[in-house]
């Protein structure tokens, strides 16, 4: 082989190697459980079939490990795509310049620009979009339809109707609500809905962003409504000793008729011995008349780190998974809702169908208190919520304490 030929051959091999490296797409995913892993891997396989020139490399950690690792790998060795959460949980990485601005993708891709309107605010910060959601699920009130029917109660649509339903249930020896607050976050679900229905989406976000105080008169009004709920509706005794799963027992036994909970709990309700005809779902009722209804809908999303090596194929992947068919298949596998309003859903599942109607018409989607607020604030807040449910007379002390934590955390 001549010297010239050798140079050409070496150059060609370097170009080939460079192209091979450029075609690697590294994704860090955060759920190794069977159904989520299966849904994600099926989406990856479909993308590889559509883009055979891209070699996808997948790293899957459990969620808690991922929450710790992301702070390191975004700085040291960023993948091309990573799983993370929208809302205020993405804010530190956005503000630190560690997530890529993909507003142009949202503007140019028909799926994102037209079919993700309900969930777009959760992906937006500083007027820009920073990731693509792949799944979410509704919260609301799950209730014993058979108990409601027995006592002539209709699913409540307003605060007045909810309180009246509670009066009826208590008169007939049924505790209106079950809950287990041992691990705190269930109380946050109740607080979030009361605040969203009392003050609306913007005020709720201002609170979790540290822009208004817990002692603000608007937040005090939320707690006033919660105090009414505690008195008129009441929750099961000893809820601070129970997990959310433990709290299913009085629901299944008919000792309690309602549960403020996420859709993931339906499978456990059925495992506890209830059939689908005994359970139904209703949006958390209106409190402030005419206030646009936002919903609690925790969302999972994918982001491109600013330090990614292959942003071109990363954008291709995010555009691909935004497709209605891809998200429909993915969420059918995991039993959740596709963020694309044009995605097919499992209409044979009444909870999925009702949940989709609920979130697709929402005025905004909250990400849940422990995602919307920073970790230290979330912990203190949820401790305060549980304490209030047990000792509502301590409200002033609780709110002042949360103000102090807020001042420190957001500083």
Secondary structure, DSSP 4 states (H G I P E B T S, - for coil): --HHHHHHHHHHHHHHHHHHHHTEEEEEE---SHHHHHHHHHHHHHHHHH-TT-EEEEEE--HHHHHHHHHHHHHHS--SEEEE--THHHHHHHHTT-B---HHHHHH-HHHHHH-HHHHGGGEETTEE--EEEEE--EEEEEEHHHHHHTTPPPP-BHHHHHHHHHHHHHTT-EEEE---TTSHHHHHHHHHHHHHHH-HHHHHHHHTTSS-TTSHHHHHHHHHHHHIIIII-B-TTGGG--TTTTHHHHHHTSEEEEEEEGGGHHHHHHTT--GGGEEEEPPPB-STT----EE--EEEEE-BTT-S-HHHHHHHHHHHTSHHHHHHHHHHHTSB-SSTTS---TTSHHHHHHHHHHHT-S-EE--HHHHS-HHHHHHHHHHHHHHHH-GGGHHHHHHHHHHHHHHHH-
